[in-house]
Amino acid sequence: MSLSEIPLRTLADAPTSLAELTGGKPALVVNVASRCGLTPQYTGLVKLQEQYGPRGFTVIGMPCNQFAGQEPGTAEEIEQFCATTYGVDFPLLEKADVNGPDRHPLYAELTQAADGQGEAGDVQWNFEKFLLDGEGRVVARFRPRTEPQDTAVTAAIERLL
């Protein structure tokens, strides 16, 4: 099964897939959290969506509570927080594990991709970013402290568009 065909559920509990969410266009998949020191990265993710969304690009967030319990909310609380605090209008998936034995199948595949230093494996923390091309292949991996507006991220997105 390709990455694009892995069954997903939206935060509103509707079935979907990367293929459905992206329409065969590039995407940035990010594990997100509402109570993290990196949570302000939502601002940059929204800017990416605003800047590149008209060209077919989308950001996709997957809430995760595995890192110091920083995403404890219900789906409704997460959606409300994201919309009212940061104006998030990109797709959010159901809350899921990104590491360990209960790792979501999407992240079982994503974490096989290496970052810029050649390291694959577990997600380090909230806001790790995986850039996918229009075929659903991982073309870049950015660790949590890399801001969404970093030139490495925007240049990689530009190359895909």
C-alpha positions in Angstrom: 0.0 0.0 0.0 1.4 3.4 -0.9 1.6 6.3 1.6 -1.2 8.0 -0.3 -3.6 5.1 0.2 -3.1 4.6 4.0 -6.5 4.9 5.7 -6.8 8.1 7.8 -9.5 9.8 9.8 -10.0 13.5 10.1 -10.2 15.2 13.4 -14.0 15.2 12.8 -13.8 11.4 12.6 -14.4 11.2 8.8 -12.5 8.6 6.7 -9.9 10.1 4.3 -6.5 9.5 2.8 -3.5 11.5 1.8 -4.6 11.1 -1.8 -8.0 12.6 -1.0 -6.5 15.4 1.1 -3.8 16.4 -1.4 -5.4 15.6 -4.8 -2.0 14.4 -6.0 -0.3 17.7 -5.0 2.6 18.3 -2.5 1.9 18.3 1.2 3.7 18.9 4.5 2.7 16.4 7.2 3.3 17.6 10.8 2.7 16.1 14.2 1.2 19.0 16.2 0.4 19.8 19.8 -1.4 22.6 21.5 0.6 23.0 24.7 4.2 22.8 23.5 6.9 25.4 23.4 6.9 24.9 19.6 3.1 25.4 19.3 3.6 28.9 17.9 4.9 27.1 14.8 1.2 26.9 13.9 1.6 30.5 12.7 4.2 29.5 10.2 2.2 26.5 9.1 -0.8 28.7 8.4 1.4 31.1 6.4 2.7 28.2 4.3 -0.9 27.2 3.7 -1.9 30.7 2.7 1.2 31.2 0.5 1.2 27.8 -1.3 -2.4 26.6 -0.9 -3.5 28.4 -4.1 -0.9 26.4 -6.0 -2.3 23.1 -4.7 0.0 22.6 -1.7 -1.5 21.7 1.7 -0.3 21.4 5.3 -1.7 18.3 7.1 -1.5 18.2 10.9 -1.8 15.1 13.1 -2.2 15.9 16.8 -0.1 13.7 19.1 0.0 13.5 22.8 3.1 11.4 23.1 5.5 14.1 24.0 5.1 15.2 27.7 1.3 15.0 27.3 1.2 18.3 25.3 -1.9 17.5 23.3 -4.4 16.3 26.0 -7.5 17.7 24.4 -10.5 16.1 22.8 -10.9 16.5 19.0 -13.4 19.3 19.6 -11.0 21.1 22.0 -8.1 20.7 19.5 -10.1 22.0 16.6 -11.4 25.0 18.7 -7.9 25.9 19.9 -6.3 25.7 16.4 -9.1 27.7 14.8 -9.5 30.4 17.4 -5.8 30.8 18.4 -4.0 30.4 15.1 -6.7 30.5 12.4 -5.8 27.0 11.2 -7.7 26.1 8.1 -5.6 23.2 6.8 -6.7 19.6 7.4 -6.2 18.1 10.9 -6.2 14.3 11.4 -7.3 12.3 14.4 -5.0 12.4 17.4 -2.6 9.5 17.1 0.8 8.1 18.2 3.7 8.8 15.9 6.2 6.5 17.7 6.1 3.2 19.6 4.0 0.0 19.3 0.8 1.9 18.6 2.4 4.2 16.0 -0.1 5.2 13.3 0.6 3.3 10.0 1.2 6.7 8.3 4.0 7.4 10.7 5.3 3.8 10.4 6.0 4.8 6.8 7.0 8.4 7.2 9.7 7.7 9.9 11.6 5.5 7.4 12.6 8.7 5.7 15.9 10.2 6.6 16.4 13.9 7.6 19.1 16.2 6.2 21.8 14.4 8.3 20.8 11.0 7.0 19.0 9.9 10.2 15.7 8.1 9.9 13.6 6.6 12.8 11.4 8.0 15.5 9.9 11.4 15.5 12.0 13.5 18.0 9.3 15.8 19.3 6.2 17.8 18.3 6.2 19.7 15.0 8.5 17.3 13.0 7.8 17.9 9.3 7.6 15.5 6.4 7.4 17.0 2.9 5.7 14.8 0.3 5.7 15.2 -3.4 2.5 14.8 -5.5 3.0 11.1 -5.6 3.0 10.8 -1.8 6.7 10.2 -1.5 8.7 11.8 1.3 11.2 14.1 -0.3 12.4 16.0 2.8 12.2 15.6 6.6 12.6 18.6 8.9 13.2 18.1 12.6 11.0 20.0 15.2 13.1 23.1 15.7 13.1 23.9 11.9 10.5 26.6 11.6 7.9 26.3 8.8 9.1 29.5 7.2 12.8 28.4 7.2 14.3 28.8 3.8 15.1 25.1 3.6 11.4 24.3 4.0 10.1 27.0 1.6 12.8 26.2 -1.1 11.9 22.5 -0.9 8.2 23.4 -1.3 9.0 25.7 -4.2 10.9 22.9 -6.0 7.8 20.7 -5.9 5.4 23.4 -7.2 
